[in-house]
Amino acid sequence: MGEFELIERFFRRGATTTPAGPVALGIGDDCALLQPAPGQQLAISTDMLVEGRHFLEDTDPAALGHKALAVNLSDLAACGAEPLAFTLALALPPERARDEAWLGSLAQGLFALADAHHCALVGGDTTAGPLNLCITVFGQVPAGRALRRDGACAGDDIWVSGTPGRARLGLQALRGEITLTPAALALARAQLERPTPRLALGRTLRGIASSAIDVSDGLVGDLGHVLAASSVGAAIDTATLVQVLADSLPSPGSDPHLSEDDLRTAALSGGDDYELAFTAAPGLRAAVLATAQASGTPVTRVGHIEAAPGLRLLGADGQPISPHYRSFDHFA
């Protein structure tokens, strides 16, 4: 099977000359043409998944297709944007290019999520090489209303969606570093391999959140980007984060070495959750909870923004704890 037959069989879907919605021209030409609605700005983001770095060799291909798009949709969520379309650049080892069942499952997982969010594949590239999926996603957001990283103010609450740290525990369990019960492992592995992009929450936070970011490399690092962009500091209640993570896992672990610090490390340093971290004024707590309920997304208040620079991590007694927690860095 050659390159163009592979594209035609697994990644080209229907007519592309007169598609509906914002896609004026899709797959089949040198460029795709998108037309955002009047009064909207384009939101664009790119993420890459590399085998051995972002996913394990035995990852279910349908889950891999889902995750490749989900991590990009999560960036749109952090911006408060609505998906429009995406491109896919795919590098395949020869054995994968010949595996029709694997390719079919990859495409199924990819398009199931794309269809759920009305996000069309409009182009890309394929090549031989180590397994690598690179997606660029395009969205739209009302002009001047995008959520950004530079709006956090002293006194703002810090919120997180979902359960930061659960994906980290899933990865550790798959590597044999910790032991989780079957039920806990199933939840943690689903968080790792099939994250849920918080698009509905992101859209409803427009006009409420003062800043936002998606948690992809770990909460301390990603929140640090918000603090740097906003020229502020923060204090984080780590006990609340640990409790949220522990409560999310039925009988969390049978490994006697899975300690409170393991849970704290996962919640603060673990990546791959693709939850949202955002800030909002204390007077908007009821509005935050209402939007969370409307979007079907659990949220937890885990700290506050401070005027003085730096990130303070507080224990259950409200006293500072060791700041040795670090987020993932590809080149560190």
C-alpha positions as CSV (number, residue, x, y, z in Angstrom):
1,M,0.0,0.0,0.0
2,G,1.5,3.3,-1.1
3,E,1.3,6.7,0.6
4,F,-1.6,8.1,-1.3
5,E,-3.6,4.9,-1.1
6,L,-3.1,4.9,2.7
7,I,-4.4,8.5,2.9
8,E,-7.4,7.6,0.6
9,R,-8.4,4.5,2.5
10,F,-8.0,5.7,6.1
11,F,-7.9,9.5,6.3
12,R,-9.9,11.0,3.4
13,R,-13.6,11.2,4.2
14,G,-16.2,12.1,1.5
15,A,-16.3,15.0,-0.8
16,T,-14.1,18.0,0.0
17,T,-15.0,20.4,-2.7
18,T,-18.2,21.8,-1.0
19,P,-18.0,20.8,2.7
20,A,-20.4,22.4,5.1
21,G,-19.5,24.8,7.9
22,P,-16.2,26.7,8.2
23,V,-14.3,24.4,5.9
24,A,-14.4,26.0,2.4
25,L,-11.8,23.5,1.0
26,G,-10.5,20.4,2.6
27,I,-8.2,17.5,1.7
28,G,-7.2,17.2,-1.9
29,D,-5.5,20.6,-2.6
30,D,-2.3,22.2,-1.6
31,C,-4.0,24.2,1.1
32,A,-7.2,23.9,3.1
33,L,-9.4,27.0,3.2
34,L,-11.2,27.9,6.4
35,Q,-13.7,30.6,7.0
36,P,-14.3,31.6,10.6
37,A,-17.6,33.2,11.5
38,P,-17.9,37.0,11.5
39,G,-16.5,38.5,14.7
40,Q,-14.4,35.5,15.5
41,Q,-10.6,35.1,15.8
42,L,-8.7,32.0,14.8
43,A,-7.2,30.0,17.6
44,I,-4.4,27.7,16.4
45,S,-2.3,25.1,18.3
46,T,0.1,22.2,17.4
47,D,1.1,19.2,19.5
48,M,3.2,16.2,18.6
49,L,3.1,12.6,20.0
50,V,6.2,10.5,19.7
51,E,6.3,6.8,20.5
52,G,8.4,6.1,23.6
53,R,8.1,9.7,24.7
54,H,4.4,10.4,24.8
55,F,2.9,6.9,24.6
56,L,4.0,3.3,25.1
57,E,4.6,0.9,22.2
58,D,1.6,-1.3,23.1
59,T,-0.9,1.6,23.3
60,D,-4.2,0.7,21.7
61,P,-4.2,2.5,18.3
62,A,-7.8,3.7,18.8
63,A,-6.7,5.3,22.1
64,L,-3.7,6.8,20.3
65,G,-5.9,8.3,17.6
66,H,-8.1,9.8,20.3
67,K,-5.2,11.2,22.4
68,A,-3.5,12.7,19.4
69,L,-6.5,15.0,18.7
70,A,-7.5,15.4,22.4
71,V,-4.3,17.0,23.4
72,N,-4.8,19.7,20.8
73,L,-8.4,20.2,21.6
74,S,-7.3,20.7,25.2
75,D,-5.3,23.8,24.0
76,L,-8.5,25.2,22.4
77,A,-10.4,24.5,25.7
78,A,-7.8,26.5,27.6
79,C,-8.4,29.4,25.1
80,G,-12.2,29.2,25.4
81,A,-12.3,28.3,21.7
82,E,-14.6,26.2,19.6
83,P,-13.0,23.6,17.2
84,L,-13.2,24.0,13.5
85,A,-10.7,21.7,11.8
86,F,-7.3,20.0,12.0
87,T,-4.4,18.7,10.0
88,L,-2.5,15.5,10.7
89,A,1.2,14.9,9.9
90,L,1.9,11.2,10.4
91,A,5.3,9.4,10.3
92,L,4.9,5.6,10.2
93,P,7.5,2.8,10.4
94,P,7.1,0.3,7.5
95,E,5.5,-2.4,9.7
96,R,2.8,0.1,10.8
97,A,2.1,1.3,7.3
98,R,1.4,-2.3,6.3
99,D,-0.8,-3.1,9.3
100,E,-4.3,-2.3,8.0
101,A,-6.1,-3.3,11.2
102,W,-3.8,-1.0,13.2
103,L,-4.4,1.9,10.8
104,G,-8.1,1.4,10.8
105,S,-8.3,1.5,14.6
106,L,-6.1,4.6,14.7
107,A,-8.4,6.4,12.3
108,Q,-11.5,5.2,14.2
109,G,-10.3,6.6,17.5
110,L,-9.2,9.9,15.8
111,F,-12.5,10.4,13.9
112,A,-14.7,9.4,16.8
113,L,-13.4,12.3,18.8
114,A,-13.3,14.6,15.8
115,D,-16.9,13.9,14.9
116,A,-18.0,14.5,18.6
117,H,-16.6,18.0,18.4
118,H,-17.5,18.7,14.7
119,C,-13.8,19.1,13.9
120,A,-12.9,18.2,10.3
121,L,-9.6,16.7,9.1
122,V,-8.6,19.1,6.2
123,G,-5.0,18.0,5.3
124,G,-1.6,17.0,6.5
125,D,1.3,14.8,5.4
126,T,2.5,11.2,5.7
127,T,6.1,9.9,5.7
128,A,8.1,6.9,6.7
129,G,9.9,7.2,10.0
130,P,9.7,6.5,13.7
131,L,6.0,6.6,14.8
132,N,5.0,10.2,15.3
133,L,1.7,12.0,15.1
134,C,1.6,15.8,14.8
135,I,-1.7,17.6,14.7
136,T,-2.4,21.3,14.2
137,V,-5.9,22.3,15.3
138,F,-7.8,25.4,14.3
139,G,-10.6,26.9,16.3
140,Q,-12.5,30.1,16.7
141,V,-13.3,32.4,19.6
142,P,-15.2,35.7,19.8
143,A,-12.8,38.5,19.1
144,G,-11.3,39.9,22.3
145,R,-12.8,37.1,24.5
146,A,-10.2,34.4,24.4
147,L,-8.9,33.0,27.7
148,R,-5.2,33.9,28.1
149,R,-2.4,33.3,30.5
150,D,-1.7,36.9,31.4
151,G,-4.8,38.0,33.2
152,A,-4.4,36.5,36.7
153,C,-4.6,39.1,39.5
154,A,-3.6,39.1,43.2
155,G,-6.5,37.7,45.2
156,D,-7.9,35.5,42.4
157,D,-8.8,31.9,43.3
158,I,-7.0,29.1,41.5
159,W,-9.2,26.3,40.2
160,V,-8.5,22.9,38.5
161,S,-10.8,20.7,36.6
162,G,-11.0,16.9,37.1
163,T,-8.2,15.0,38.9
164,P,-4.7,16.2,38.1
165,G,-2.2,13.4,38.8
166,R,-4.3,10.4,37.8
167,A,-2.6,10.0,34.4
168,R,0.8,10.0,36.2
169,L,-0.3,7.2,38.4
170,G,-1.5,5.3,35.4
171,L,1.9,5.6,33.7
172,Q,3.7,4.6,36.8
173,A,1.5,1.5,37.2
174,L,2.0,0.5,33.5
175,R,5.8,0.8,34.1
176,G,5.6,-1.4,37.2
177,E,6.7,1.4,39.5
178,I,3.5,1.2,41.6
179,T,0.6,-1.2,42.0
180,L,-3.0,-0.1,41.6
181,T,-6.1,-2.1,42.1
182,P,-7.8,-3.2,38.8
183,A,-10.5,-0.6,39.1
184,A,-8.1,2.2,40.0
185,L,-5.8,1.2,37.1
186,A,-8.6,1.3,34.6
187,L,-9.5,4.9,35.6
188,A,-5.9,6.0,35.7
189,R,-5.1,4.3,32.3
190,A,-8.2,5.9,30.7
191,Q,-7.0,9.3,32.0
192,L,-3.5,8.7,30.5
193,E,-4.6,7.2,27.1
194,R,-8.0,8.8,26.5
195,P,-8.0,12.3,28.1
196,T,-11.2,14.4,27.9
197,P,-10.6,17.9,26.4
198,R,-12.6,20.3,28.6
199,L,-14.0,22.3,25.7
200,A,-17.4,22.9,27.2
201,L,-15.9,24.3,30.4
202,G,-13.5,26.5,28.5
203,R,-16.2,28.1,26.5
204,T,-18.4,28.7,29.5
205,L,-15.5,30.3,31.4
206,R,-15.2,33.2,28.9
207,G,-15.9,36.4,30.8
208,I,-15.5,34.6,34.2
209,A,-11.9,33.2,34.3
210,S,-9.1,35.8,34.4
211,S,-6.6,33.3,33.0
212,A,-6.4,29.7,32.0
213,I,-4.0,27.0,30.8
214,D,-4.3,23.3,30.2
215,V,-2.3,20.9,32.4
216,S,-0.2,18.9,30.1
217,D,3.3,18.9,31.7
218,G,2.3,19.1,35.4
219,L,0.4,21.6,37.5
220,V,3.5,23.4,39.1
221,G,5.1,24.0,35.7
222,D,2.0,24.9,33.8
223,L,0.7,27.2,36.5
224,G,4.2,28.7,36.5
225,H,3.6,29.8,32.9
226,V,0.5,31.7,34.1
227,L,2.4,33.3,37.0
228,A,5.2,34.4,34.7
229,A,2.8,35.8,32.0
230,S,0.7,37.7,34.7
231,S,3.7,38.8,36.8
232,V,2.2,37.4,40.0
233,G,2.8,34.5,42.5
234,A,0.6,31.9,44.0
235,A,-0.1,29.6,47.0
236,I,-1.3,26.1,46.4
237,D,-3.2,23.9,48.9
238,T,-1.5,20.6,48.3
239,A,-3.7,18.7,50.8
240,T,-6.8,19.5,48.7
241,L,-5.1,18.2,45.5
242,V,-4.0,15.0,47.3
243,Q,-7.5,14.4,48.6
244,V,-9.2,15.0,45.2
245,L,-6.8,12.5,43.6
246,A,-7.2,9.9,46.4
247,D,-11.0,10.2,46.3
248,S,-11.0,9.7,42.6
249,L,-9.5,6.2,42.8
250,P,-11.4,3.3,44.3
251,S,-9.1,1.6,46.7
252,P,-6.2,3.5,45.2
253,G,-3.3,1.2,45.7
254,S,-2.2,-2.2,47.0
255,D,1.4,-1.1,46.9
256,P,2.4,-0.2,50.5
257,H,4.9,2.3,49.1
258,L,2.2,4.5,47.5
259,S,2.4,7.3,50.1
260,E,0.8,10.7,50.5
261,D,3.9,12.1,48.9
262,D,3.5,9.9,45.9
263,L,0.0,11.3,45.4
264,R,1.2,14.8,46.0
265,T,4.0,14.3,43.4
266,A,1.5,13.0,40.9
267,A,-0.9,15.9,41.4
268,L,1.8,18.6,41.2
269,S,4.3,17.1,38.8
270,G,2.4,14.6,36.7
271,G,1.6,15.5,33.1
272,D,-0.8,14.1,30.5
273,D,-4.0,14.9,32.4
274,Y,-5.1,17.7,30.0
275,E,-7.3,19.3,32.7
276,L,-7.7,23.0,32.9
277,A,-6.1,25.3,35.6
278,F,-7.7,28.7,35.7
279,T,-8.1,31.7,37.9
280,A,-11.1,33.8,38.8
281,A,-12.0,36.6,41.3
282,P,-13.4,35.3,44.6
283,G,-16.7,37.1,43.9
284,L,-17.2,34.8,40.9
285,R,-17.1,31.5,42.9
286,A,-20.8,30.9,42.4
287,A,-20.5,31.6,38.6
288,V,-17.5,29.2,38.3
289,L,-19.5,26.4,40.1
290,A,-22.5,27.1,37.9
291,T,-20.5,26.9,34.7
292,A,-18.8,23.7,35.9
293,Q,-22.1,22.1,36.6
294,A,-23.5,23.3,33.2
295,S,-20.6,21.8,31.4
296,G,-20.6,18.6,33.4
297,T,-17.1,19.1,34.6
298,P,-15.9,18.8,38.2
299,V,-13.8,21.7,39.5
300,T,-11.9,22.3,42.7
301,R,-10.5,25.5,44.3
302,V,-6.9,24.7,45.2
303,G,-5.2,28.0,46.0
304,H,-5.0,31.7,45.3
305,I,-2.9,34.3,43.4
306,E,-0.5,36.5,45.4
307,A,1.2,39.8,44.4
308,A,4.7,38.6,45.4
309,P,6.4,36.4,42.7
310,G,6.9,32.7,43.3
311,L,4.9,29.6,43.9
312,R,4.3,28.6,47.6
313,L,3.2,25.0,48.2
314,L,1.2,24.6,51.5
315,G,0.6,21.5,53.5
316,A,-2.5,20.5,55.4
317,D,-1.4,22.8,58.3
318,G,-1.1,25.8,56.0
319,Q,2.6,25.8,56.4
320,P,5.1,25.8,53.4
321,I,6.4,22.4,52.3
322,S,9.5,21.6,50.2
323,P,9.3,23.1,46.7
324,H,11.2,20.2,45.1
325,Y,8.3,19.3,42.8
326,R,9.0,19.8,39.1
327,S,7.0,19.4,35.9
328,F,8.1,17.5,32.8
329,D,10.7,19.0,30.5
330,H,11.8,17.2,27.4
331,F,15.3,18.6,27.6
332,A,15.9,18.9,31.3
